Amino acid sequence: MVFKLIIKIEYTNRVVKKLILHLVSSKNRPMWELLRKFNEIRTARKLPNAT
């Protein structure tokens, strides 16, 4: 259980880093679009864990 949590945190950190890199690389993109993409990633991650 603890190991699973560590993996989850590690994965979340990777996603956040990727999102920050994406945010820096595309300054011309509107913020809401990035937030929407982040929410899509988050919901996609939550769905398999719900079962």
Residue pairs with C-beta under 8 A, 6 or more apart in sequence:
11 45
15 41
15 45
19 34
19 37
19 38
19 41
22 34
23 34
26 34
